[in-house]
């Protein structure tokens, strides 16, 4: 377990706290008028496609309760799919189906649920049970990512995703969130997924943390996190930077998945990215954000910002 760290030591490490994040970065650099673009996953997907940013294929959108019965009949056409609330957050309400057995659907954990269970889940989404502010919502059904084989042993019962924090177009910190049995196949650190800090310069792992404890191997697969190297690293940083340009938000969390056929794809955007990424990297955001602000003041060039970020924040350089 990572032990107690004094306030003085936290300041020396440049740890960014929630209040400073909310006021100094989210409140200052993220115009409220732009939030809908990231909070509405359907709008995110449409805007990404307009900007030539690849996203998972959309199968279906369910907007009204009376559409649910027909929707579950249509889903039988797909062997695997993911159901999400359009305005969900923190991984809430996401249902991953990896196959079928008779009339039942198999979850990523291996357990079976009935069509009635799927209908109930869709009904709860539309009622706003999993959505921001509890507002009535829509449900979207996406193709399940066939993730790159190089990451297969680092995730269990779910798809690993890559979170990149970008400030003014400069990528400042990254991690991979690896699903576990404890997290029910979801890449959510609070539910038991492993967060693996990633070196901005090289895409290599820095360290891994689960429930605040440093780990070296995946709890279910035994894969060694020290050997993790993210492929397509230049493309991932490029995609993350382009998302800032696309949204007009200055401080952004970009979630990316690696598909075995299509490579890096945008999964979600977050205008209020969490702070656990600092634990996964054992480094503070505050110092890096100060450097990123200087980089952004020096150049408006997209590629130059990324090159300077890799030069400034690399652990292995």
TORMIVO-870280 format. One line per field, with one value per residue: x, y, z of N, C-alpha, C in turn. Coordinates in pm, whole numbers, padded with zeros to 5 digits. Layout:
nX	(X, ...)
nY	(Y, ...)
nZ	(Z, ...)
caX	(X, ...)
caY	(Y, ...)
caZ	(Z, ...)
cX	(X, ...)
cY	(Y, ...)
cZ	(Z, ...)
% end
This chain:
nX	(00085, 00053, 00195, 00128, 00167, 00316, 00170, 00363, 00544, 00377, 00339, 00598, 00622, 00449, 00180, -00144, -00432, -00789, -00941, -00774, -00751, -01020, -01076, -00848, -00793, -01002, -01225, -01113, -01012, -01191, -01461, -01802, -01991, -01891, -01912, -02116, -02034, -01857, -01988, -02208, -02216, -02293, -02285, -02015, -01912, -02015, -01895, -01626, -01604, -01654, -01420, -01235, -01145, -01104, -01361, -01538, -01774, -02114, -02402, -02673, -02925, -03122, -03401, -03653, -03881, -04061, -03921, -03751, -03808, -03801, -03538, -03380, -03439, -03319, -03052, -02969, -02858, -02594, -02288, -02126, -02125, -02149, -02330, -02416, -02490, -02580, -02516, -02357, -02114, -01788, -01782, -02023, -02318, -02239, -02261, -02113, -02122, -02013, -02084, -02325, -02550, -02771, -03077, -02969, -02744, -02392, -02192, -01889, -01761, -01818, -02053, -02402, -02682, -03030, -03250, -03448, -03312, -03134, -03316, -03418, -03191, -03151, -03386, -03338, -03123, -03247, -03416, -03242, -03080, -02805, -02685, -02540, -02638, -02877, -03060, -03317, -03224, -03052, -02979, -02693, -02566, -02272, -02015, -01809, -01479, -01216, -00950, -00600, -00369, -00129, -00191, -00348, -00285, -00271, -00512, -00824, -01121, -01218, -01175, -00869, -00799, -00649, -00565, -00509, -00396, -00442, -00323, -00390, -00334, -00104, 00023, 00039, 00040, -00002, -00183, -00249, -00550, -00628, -00848, -00986, -01083, -01197, -01287, -01499, -01453, -01433, -01263, -01207, -01064, -01154, -01314, -01146, -00972, -00643, -00414, -00175, 00105, 00232, 00512, 00552, 00731, 00809, 00609, 00635, 00580, 00568, 00507, 00278, -00046, -00287, -00581, -00447, -00209, 00120, 00188, 00332, 00257, -00025, -00324, -00488, -00400, -00129, 00057, 00351, 00381, 00599, 00703, 00539, 00471, 00340, 00205, 00192, 00246, 00311, 00091, -00113, -00060, -00084, -00357, -00476, -00400, -00532, -00795, -00826, -00810, -01039, -01251, -01225, -01170, -00953, -00837, -00824, -00933, -00849, -00968, -00853, -00861, -00705, -00757, -00739, -00753, -00802, -00633, -00540, -00828, -01074, -01236, -01376, -01431, -01332, -01419, -01363, -01134, -01014, -00789, -00634, -00447, -00207, -00120, -00079, 00139, 00319, 00383, 00343, 00086, 00097, 00349, 00406, 00197, 00256, 00487, 00377, 00212, 00398, 00507, 00287, 00262, 00484, 00459, 00218, 00202, 00091, 00240, 00484, 00426, 00375, 00622, 00784, 00661, 00720, 00991, 01014, 00874, 00953, 01043, 01229, 01413)
nY	(-00119, 00222, 00452, 00711, 01044, 01347, 01682, 01870, 01713, 01627, 01868, 01914, 01706, 01793, 01729, 01742, 01866, 01815, 02055, 02255, 02152, 02171, 02450, 02587, 02468, 02303, 02477, 02715, 02670, 02517, 02587, 02611, 02593, 02410, 02162, 01980, 01849, 01655, 01526, 01409, 01117, 01031, 01265, 01318, 01102, 01155, 01406, 01335, 01161, 01344, 01480, 01304, 01120, 00803, 00588, 00342, 00128, 00222, 00052, 00079, 00304, 00361, 00531, 00554, 00398, 00216, 00117, -00076, -00356, -00434, -00367, -00553, -00783, -00722, -00718, -00978, -01030, -00962, -01092, -00996, -00705, -00368, -00198, 00130, 00413, 00722, 00959, 00878, 00833, 00765, 00492, 00384, 00193, 00058, -00221, -00511, -00743, -01053, -01273, -01535, -01780, -02001, -01859, -01675, -01409, -01365, -01219, -01018, -01116, -01379, -01477, -01555, -01375, -01302, -01217, -01061, -00946, -00782, -00607, -00487, -00356, -00171, -00022, 00095, 00259, 00443, 00564, 00717, 00616, 00569, 00802, 01135, 01357, 01222, 01247, 01176, 00951, 00827, 00512, 00361, 00130, -00026, -00164, -00421, -00371, -00533, -00597, -00510, -00777, -00754, -00644, -00825, -01004, -00832, -00755, -00858, -01023, -00796, -00483, -00315, 00031, 00342, 00625, 00961, 01264, 01585, 01912, 02220, 02122, 01979, 01671, 01550, 01347, 00991, 00679, 00324, 00153, -00141, -00403, -00624, -00932, -00856, -00600, -00650, -00676, -00415, -00111, 00046, 00214, 00249, 00034, -00178, -00220, -00223, 00041, 00154, 00341, 00531, 00609, 00920, 00977, 00735, 00537, 00322, 00117, 00257, 00213, 00013, 00013, -00108, -00061, 00133, 00008, -00083, -00292, -00564, -00757, -00876, -00942, -01154, -01269, -01287, -01150, -00956, -00632, -00468, -00521, -00408, -00245, 00009, -00007, 00190, 00444, 00711, 00772, 00759, 00976, 01179, 01155, 01216, 01485, 01601, 01576, 01774, 02000, 01953, 01975, 02220, 02243, 02313, 02156, 01821, 01479, 01202, 00905, 00613, 00327, 00026, -00122, -00437, -00439, -00174, -00011, 00267, 00404, 00646, 00632, 00761, 01097, 01322, 01592, 01642, 01500, 01242, 01220, 01004, 00914, 01024, 00872, 00626, 00691, 00779, 01046, 01403, 01609, 01887, 02018, 01933, 02043, 02311, 02325, 02243, 02458, 02654, 02541, 02551, 02826, 02883, 02764, 02706, 02489, 02168, 01918, 01998, 02060, 01805, 01680, 01833, 01773, 01500, 01519, 01667, 01530, 01267, 00964, 00771, 00892)
nZ	(00000, -00083, 00123, 00380, 00273, 00332, 00333, 00252, 00108, -00096, -00227, -00319, -00499, -00688, -00696, -00822, -00683, -00621, -00591, -00702, -00959, -01044, -01032, -01134, -01380, -01513, -01472, -01571, -01831, -01975, -02148, -02053, -02252, -02428, -02317, -02378, -02605, -02522, -02313, -02426, -02578, -02831, -02982, -02957, -03104, -03363, -03419, -03408, -03630, -03831, -03820, -03908, -03718, -03597, -03464, -03261, -03432, -03462, -03374, -03297, -03168, -02886, -02791, -02671, -02439, -02555, -02768, -02684, -02676, -02949, -02997, -02852, -02992, -03235, -03158, -03149, -03390, -03368, -03258, -03056, -02850, -02713, -02468, -02385, -02174, -02319, -02192, -01982, -01714, -01575, -01628, -01557, -01602, -01832, -02035, -02133, -02385, -02489, -02634, -02717, -02576, -02661, -02589, -02425, -02319, -02308, -02065, -02030, -01808, -01817, -01713, -01764, -01896, -01931, -02211, -02104, -01891, -02029, -02150, -01920, -01831, -02039, -02008, -01759, -01824, -02001, -01820, -01679, -01478, -01478, -01558, -01602, -01358, -01333, -01535, -01786, -02044, -02340, -02498, -02637, -02873, -02943, -03159, -03028, -02930, -03094, -02948, -02978, -03013, -02871, -02630, -02505, -02293, -02083, -01987, -01847, -01915, -02040, -02225, -02253, -02199, -02303, -02131, -02189, -02067, -02181, -02226, -02352, -02605, -02560, -02476, -02149, -01953, -01920, -01904, -01894, -01854, -01714, -01734, -01484, -01317, -01079, -01139, -01298, -01568, -01658, -01737, -01499, -01241, -00979, -00943, -00935, -01148, -01300, -01297, -01519, -01537, -01810, -02006, -02154, -02359, -02484, -02471, -02306, -02013, -01684, -01409, -01211, -01058, -00828, -00653, -00501, -00440, -00528, -00802, -00988, -01163, -01356, -01180, -01261, -01505, -01481, -01633, -01691, -01599, -01630, -01874, -02057, -02355, -02541, -02862, -03171, -03067, -03140, -03306, -03120, -02946, -03131, -03203, -02954, -02920, -03138, -03058, -02865, -03027, -03178, -02993, -02861, -02597, -02330, -02129, -02107, -02090, -02278, -02400, -02538, -02749, -02871, -03164, -03327, -03603, -03695, -03550, -03332, -03176, -03094, -02788, -02571, -02445, -02185, -01997, -01739, -01625, -01404, -01117, -01053, -01227, -01160, -00947, -01074, -01229, -01045, -01022, -01025, -01165, -01166, -01206, -01464, -01609, -01589, -01745, -01988, -02043, -02104, -02334, -02506, -02526, -02666, -02920, -03181, -03333, -03403, -03426, -03325, -03059, -02958, -02996, -02823, -02583, -02554, -02530, -02295, -02089, -02080, -01925, -01978, -02138)
caX	(00000, 00126, 00173, 00096, 00261, 00287, 00134, 00485, 00598, 00284, 00368, 00726, 00597, 00364, 00051, -00258, -00549, -00918, -00983, -00693, -00791, -01152, -01075, -00736, -00781, -01133, -01304, -01046, -00980, -01297, -01587, -01920, -02063, -01830, -01923, -02208, -01963, -01792, -02081, -02301, -02128, -02334, -02232, -01870, -01885, -02045, -01794, -01500, -01609, -01641, -01280, -01152, -01092, -01176, -01437, -01606, -01896, -02241, -02504, -02813, -02956, -03256, -03438, -03781, -03906, -04133, -03828, -03658, -03837, -03746, -03392, -03319, -03451, -03218, -02917, -02935, -02778, -02454, -02230, -02071, -02157, -02141, -02439, -02372, -02575, -02520, -02463, -02300, -01980, -01721, -01805, -02152, -02419, -02184, -02281, -02034, -02167, -01909, -02136, -02457, -02569, -02915, -03146, -02901, -02628, -02279, -02117, -01744, -01718, -01851, -02187, -02510, -02800, -03139, -03296, -03523, -03212, -03085, -03424, -03423, -03074, -03182, -03490, -03273, -03045, -03339, -03471, -03138, -03018, -02658, -02647, -02503, -02751, -02997, -03155, -03355, -03110, -03064, -02881, -02628, -02506, -02153, -01936, -01707, -01343, -01130, -00829, -00472, -00318, -00016, -00244, -00443, -00251, -00272, -00648, -00900, -01266, -01252, -01085, -00787, -00796, -00537, -00608, -00407, -00434, -00386, -00346, -00360, -00278, 00022, 00000, 00121, 00050, -00081, -00185, -00336, -00638, -00640, -00960, -00959, -01206, -01255, -01353, -01607, -01419, -01436, -01136, -01238, -00971, -01227, -01378, -01044, -00882, -00505, -00367, -00033, 00162, 00300, 00608, 00507, 00829, 00832, 00497, 00669, 00522, 00650, 00473, 00137, -00110, -00424, -00633, -00346, -00092, 00205, 00189, 00419, 00193, -00171, -00373, -00560, -00326, 00013, 00142, 00444, 00357, 00725, 00734, 00435, 00509, 00222, 00234, 00127, 00250, 00304, -00046, -00196, -00038, -00142, -00503, -00512, -00386, -00637, -00922, -00831, -00843, -01176, -01350, -01208, -01146, -00810, -00792, -00908, -00892, -00883, -00962, -00823, -00846, -00628, -00825, -00641, -00763, -00804, -00535, -00596, -00961, -01126, -01344, -01453, -01363, -01373, -01384, -01330, -01059, -00976, -00651, -00565, -00338, -00083, -00078, -00027, 00269, 00399, 00430, 00239, 00046, 00109, 00473, 00397, 00103, 00328, 00574, 00291, 00165, 00510, 00517, 00175, 00289, 00596, 00423, 00082, 00214, 00047, 00349, 00589, 00381, 00392, 00766, 00836, 00608, 00798, 01124, 01006, 00813, 01000, 01111, 01338, 01498)
caY	(00000, 00348, 00507, 00851, 01141, 01476, 01790, 01931, 01622, 01632, 01991, 01895, 01615, 01859, 01660, 01829, 01830, 01832, 02195, 02328, 02104, 02223, 02595, 02636, 02408, 02274, 02601, 02822, 02640, 02439, 02663, 02528, 02575, 02299, 02036, 01884, 01773, 01539, 01456, 01335, 01027, 01028, 01386, 01295, 01012, 01226, 01509, 01267, 01114, 01463, 01523, 01189, 01049, 00674, 00551, 00212, 00132, 00235, -00041, 00116, 00400, 00340, 00658, 00546, 00270, 00123, 00065, -00171, -00495, -00454, -00354, -00678, -00878, -00686, -00744, -01118, -01033, -00934, -01187, -00921, -00563, -00294, -00105, 00242, 00533, 00830, 01061, 00812, 00874, 00675, 00351, 00339, 00154, -00009, -00366, -00571, -00877, -01112, -01385, -01584, -01923, -02016, -01730, -01591, -01330, -01388, -01099, -01031, -01195, -01518, -01509, -01542, -01299, -01325, -01102, -00975, -00869, -00677, -00508, -00413, -00267, -00062, 00060, 00174, 00364, 00547, 00633, 00803, 00557, 00569, 00920, 01257, 01430, 01140, 01289, 01075, 00934, 00734, 00404, 00335, -00002, -00018, -00284, -00445, -00360, -00652, -00524, -00554, -00893, -00721, -00605, -00927, -01062, -00729, -00725, -00981, -01007, -00661, -00415, -00211, 00157, 00432, 00760, 01064, 01398, 01682, 02050, 02314, 02047, 01915, 01553, 01566, 01224, 00882, 00549, 00220, 00097, -00282, -00467, -00745, -01000, -00774, -00482, -00702, -00654, -00273, -00042, 00148, 00192, 00242, -00098, -00281, -00230, -00183, 00158, 00142, 00465, 00515, 00713, 01000, 00977, 00606, 00444, 00210, 00125, 00315, 00132, -00026, 00027, -00156, -00025, 00209, -00075, -00110, -00432, -00586, -00851, -00872, -01037, -01268, -01333, -01302, -01075, -00865, -00495, -00402, -00549, -00350, -00140, 00042, 00019, 00307, 00550, 00842, 00791, 00782, 01114, 01264, 01150, 01289, 01628, 01642, 01585, 01907, 02092, 01924, 02013, 02355, 02235, 02324, 02050, 01711, 01340, 01133, 00760, 00552, 00182, -00024, -00229, -00518, -00408, -00031, 00064, 00354, 00457, 00724, 00567, 00864, 01218, 01360, 01730, 01646, 01376, 01217, 01248, 00880, 00895, 01063, 00757, 00526, 00736, 00825, 01180, 01503, 01680, 02032, 02062, 01907, 02139, 02438, 02312, 02237, 02595, 02722, 02485, 02604, 02968, 02889, 02720, 02661, 02375, 02043, 01821, 02053, 02043, 01664, 01654, 01895, 01697, 01377, 01558, 01724, 01444, 01130, 00902, 00686, 00965)
caZ	(00000, -00084, 00256, 00399, 00220, 00396, 00240, 00198, 00007, -00210, -00300, -00388, -00611, -00786, -00705, -00847, -00604, -00689, -00595, -00800, -01091, -01079, -01049, -01213, -01514, -01571, -01475, -01643, -01971, -02040, -02154, -02029, -02378, -02503, -02243, -02440, -02706, -02461, -02225, -02513, -02652, -02972, -03044, -02966, -03216, -03489, -03440, -03438, -03768, -03918, -03813, -03950, -03603, -03594, -03344, -03279, -03512, -03390, -03423, -03271, -03062, -02832, -02730, -02600, -02375, -02643, -02868, -02622, -02715, -03083, -02993, -02808, -03103, -03334, -03107, -03174, -03513, -03337, -03165, -02943, -02856, -02587, -02444, -02302, -02167, -02399, -02100, -01866, -01673, -01482, -01661, -01505, -01698, -01950, -02037, -02240, -02423, -02573, -02711, -02677, -02555, -02673, -02583, -02325, -02359, -02217, -02028, -02036, -01692, -01843, -01665, -01863, -01859, -02026, -02290, -02011, -01817, -02120, -02162, -01793, -01830, -02132, -01946, -01654, -01891, -02050, -01703, -01623, -01359, -01487, -01633, -01533, -01304, -01328, -01639, -01884, -02134, -02451, -02493, -02765, -02885, -03027, -03182, -02928, -02982, -03099, -02916, -03032, -02938, -02784, -02499, -02460, -02163, -01980, -01945, -01823, -01928, -02083, -02317, -02190, -02271, -02276, -02096, -02207, -02026, -02275, -02186, -02460, -02716, -02519, -02391, -02030, -01874, -01979, -01837, -01947, -01752, -01749, -01665, -01404, -01274, -00971, -01197, -01384, -01708, -01690, -01714, -01399, -01131, -00852, -00933, -00923, -01263, -01274, -01371, -01553, -01587, -01938, -02038, -02267, -02468, -02550, -02465, -02219, -01879, -01577, -01292, -01212, -00927, -00812, -00521, -00429, -00411, -00642, -00845, -01103, -01255, -01360, -01080, -01320, -01614, -01445, -01726, -01626, -01645, -01664, -02015, -02141, -02451, -02621, -03003, -03232, -02967, -03207, -03351, -03002, -02902, -03236, -03188, -02832, -02946, -03232, -02985, -02805, -03136, -03220, -02893, -02810, -02453, -02303, -02037, -02157, -02082, -02402, -02381, -02667, -02752, -02985, -03236, -03401, -03746, -03725, -03472, -03229, -03197, -02983, -02715, -02503, -02401, -02050, -01965, -01596, -01600, -01266, -01076, -01018, -01321, -01091, -00867, -01166, -01279, -00932, -01061, -01015, -01287, -01158, -01270, -01608, -01666, -01601, -01863, -02106, -02072, -02172, -02469, -02584, -02551, -02761, -03055, -03211, -03424, -03342, -03418, -03239, -02920, -02919, -02988, -02702, -02470, -02542, -02484, -02160, -01988, -02092, -01812, -02026, -02231)
cX	(00089, 00093, 00140, 00207, 00222, 00247, 00255, 00543, 00508, 00310, 00497, 00708, 00510, 00230, -00061, -00378, -00678, -00959, -00904, -00726, -00921, -01148, -00970, -00727, -00917, -01215, -01245, -01035, -01088, -01429, -01707, -01996, -02012, -01855, -02010, -02137, -01894, -01887, -02181, -02218, -02166, -02280, -02080, -01837, -01906, -01936, -01659, -01496, -01595, -01497, -01183, -01079, -01170, -01240, -01499, -01738, -02021, -02344, -02645, -02820, -03100, -03292, -03564, -03807, -03972, -04044, -03745, -03683, -03780, -03596, -03326, -03332, -03344, -03077, -02874, -02849, -02629, -02403, -02181, -02103, -02144, -02258, -02390, -02482, -02505, -02457, -02408, -02162, -01921, -01744, -01939, -02246, -02368, -02202, -02210, -02080, -02066, -01959, -02274, -02453, -02718, -02981, -03080, -02782, -02516, -02204, -01967, -01689, -01743, -01991, -02291, -02623, -02906, -03169, -03374, -03428, -03158, -03190, -03434, -03307, -03098, -03286, -03431, -03191, -03137, -03399, -03368, -03066, -02866, -02603, -02613, -02629, -02880, -03102, -03194, -03250, -03149, -02958, -02821, -02562, -02393, -02094, -01833, -01570, -01275, -00988, -00701, -00415, -00205, -00062, -00330, -00412, -00254, -00412, -00726, -01049, -01306, -01145, -01002, -00797, -00683, -00592, -00488, -00465, -00363, -00422, -00298, -00291, -00150, -00011, 00095, 00138, -00041, -00078, -00272, -00418, -00673, -00749, -00915, -01093, -01276, -01331, -01466, -01581, -01419, -01304, -01157, -01154, -01043, -01294, -01276, -00958, -00742, -00471, -00217, 00015, 00244, 00390, 00564, 00603, 00826, 00711, 00525, 00607, 00621, 00633, 00324, 00082, -00250, -00468, -00526, -00221, -00012, 00204, 00282, 00356, 00041, -00227, -00442, -00478, -00180, 00108, 00226, 00427, 00485, 00763, 00635, 00490, 00390, 00263, 00160, 00137, 00242, 00162, -00138, -00183, -00097, -00294, -00548, -00505, -00494, -00772, -00936, -00871, -00989, -01279, -01342, -01191, -00996, -00755, -00881, -00846, -00940, -00863, -00956, -00811, -00768, -00701, -00725, -00641, -00740, -00703, -00601, -00732, -01004, -01243, -01435, -01366, -01415, -01324, -01344, -01247, -01012, -00827, -00571, -00449, -00204, -00029, -00015, 00112, 00367, 00464, 00314, 00210, 00087, 00234, 00465, 00304, 00169, 00420, 00491, 00240, 00274, 00525, 00409, 00195, 00398, 00555, 00275, 00083, 00185, 00164, 00460, 00552, 00405, 00540, 00825, 00784, 00689, 00937, 01121, 00964, 00860, 01075, 01236, 01430, 01616)
cY	(00124, 00422, 00655, 00939, 01277, 01580, 01856, 01845, 01621, 01755, 01978, 01806, 01679, 01791, 01762, 01779, 01864, 01979, 02274, 02282, 02169, 02372, 02639, 02581, 02381, 02403, 02708, 02796, 02561, 02517, 02570, 02499, 02457, 02163, 01933, 01796, 01650, 01460, 01371, 01247, 01014, 01149, 01376, 01211, 01081, 01328, 01448, 01220, 01230, 01513, 01410, 01122, 00918, 00645, 00414, 00229, 00138, 00142, 00017, 00221, 00374, 00465, 00649, 00405, 00170, 00063, -00053, -00314, -00525, -00450, -00485, -00787, -00850, -00722, -00888, -01130, -01018, -01032, -01117, -00773, -00501, -00197, 00003, 00346, 00647, 00936, 01000, 00866, 00769, 00527, 00298, 00302, 00085, -00160, -00423, -00714, -00935, -01230, -01426, -01735, -01948, -01880, -01633, -01518, -01351, -01258, -01125, -01113, -01344, -01558, -01483, -01457, -01319, -01199, -01005, -00889, -00754, -00568, -00423, -00313, -00146, 00033, 00150, 00287, 00477, 00627, 00722, 00747, 00570, 00700, 01040, 01331, 01351, 01178, 01171, 01071, 00849, 00626, 00387, 00197, 00007, -00156, -00299, -00440, -00496, -00603, -00593, -00670, -00860, -00681, -00713, -00980, -00960, -00688, -00855, -00950, -00867, -00601, -00311, -00081, 00245, 00571, 00855, 01196, 01497, 01822, 02143, 02245, 01974, 01793, 01555, 01438, 01119, 00760, 00453, 00168, -00045, -00349, -00594, -00813, -00917, -00654, -00521, -00669, -00509, -00208, 00074, 00121, 00177, 00106, -00212, -00303, -00183, -00061, 00147, 00274, 00441, 00635, 00788, 00992, 00848, 00514, 00321, 00229, 00183, 00236, 00102, -00025, -00033, -00129, 00046, 00132, -00099, -00259, -00444, -00679, -00837, -00978, -01160, -01342, -01359, -01227, -00972, -00724, -00423, -00421, -00484, -00235, -00114, 00066, 00144, 00431, 00689, 00872, 00822, 00926, 01212, 01270, 01231, 01439, 01681, 01655, 01718, 02010, 02076, 01981, 02159, 02359, 02235, 02211, 01929, 01575, 01267, 00983, 00692, 00401, 00143, -00142, -00305, -00488, -00261, 00051, 00152, 00411, 00535, 00650, 00671, 00985, 01256, 01501, 01747, 01523, 01365, 01234, 01122, 00851, 00933, 00949, 00651, 00562, 00771, 00959, 01276, 01571, 01828, 02083, 02044, 02006, 02275, 02437, 02313, 02375, 02675, 02672, 02544, 02752, 02985, 02857, 02682, 02534, 02244, 01946, 01869, 02039, 01901, 01631, 01712, 01824, 01570, 01406, 01601, 01623, 01298, 01083, 00829, 00759, 01029)
cZ	(00000, 00044, 00257, 00343, 00275, 00292, 00176, 00086, -00117, -00296, -00379, -00512, -00720, -00803, -00723, -00767, -00677, -00700, -00699, -00941, -01135, -01113, -01150, -01354, -01578, -01584, -01563, -01793, -02046, -02040, -02137, -02158, -02459, -02438, -02313, -02541, -02648, -02371, -02303, -02607, -02799, -03046, -03057, -03088, -03350, -03520, -03474, -03583, -03866, -03924, -03846, -03835, -03589, -03459, -03368, -03355, -03423, -03454, -03411, -03161, -03018, -02752, -02643, -02549, -02470, -02751, -02815, -02669, -02854, -03085, -02953, -02915, -03208, -03290, -03127, -03301, -03485, -03231, -03038, -02961, -02718, -02580, -02348, -02289, -02242, -02309, -01972, -01833, -01579, -01507, -01613, -01620, -01824, -01936, -02159, -02263, -02522, -02656, -02661, -02653, -02552, -02678, -02485, -02386, -02257, -02194, -02036, -01920, -01712, -01798, -01774, -01808, -01967, -02107, -02202, -01928, -01901, -02135, -02035, -01785, -01921, -02072, -01838, -01713, -01935, -01935, -01634, -01503, -01361, -01544, -01546, -01486, -01297, -01431, -01728, -01994, -02253, -02433, -02633, -02761, -02987, -03052, -03071, -02994, -02981, -03074, -02962, -02948, -02842, -02643, -02436, -02321, -02049, -01935, -01937, -01829, -01972, -02171, -02243, -02269, -02222, -02249, -02113, -02160, -02118, -02228, -02296, -02577, -02685, -02433, -02271, -01948, -01935, -01889, -01916, -01831, -01794, -01665, -01592, -01374, -01167, -01026, -01292, -01530, -01751, -01654, -01617, -01274, -00998, -00833, -00928, -01045, -01222, -01360, -01393, -01610, -01712, -01965, -02164, -02385, -02549, -02556, -02380, -02081, -01780, -01449, -01297, -01070, -00933, -00669, -00437, -00393, -00537, -00674, -00965, -01206, -01249, -01266, -01137, -01425, -01581, -01537, -01650, -01683, -01683, -01810, -02112, -02226, -02542, -02767, -03053, -03144, -03030, -03253, -03233, -02954, -03004, -03222, -03066, -02854, -03039, -03163, -02913, -02910, -03179, -03124, -02850, -02659, -02426, -02219, -02057, -02127, -02206, -02380, -02518, -02651, -02878, -03047, -03322, -03551, -03776, -03645, -03368, -03268, -03073, -02919, -02650, -02476, -02263, -02020, -01819, -01559, -01455, -01242, -01042, -01113, -01258, -01008, -00958, -01217, -01168, -00966, -01053, -01148, -01285, -01229, -01421, -01676, -01683, -01724, -01990, -02144, -02143, -02315, -02559, -02616, -02657, -02904, -03065, -03296, -03350, -03321, -03324, -03092, -02872, -02904, -02860, -02577, -02448, -02488, -02337, -02053, -01993, -01969, -01858, -02123, -02160)
% end
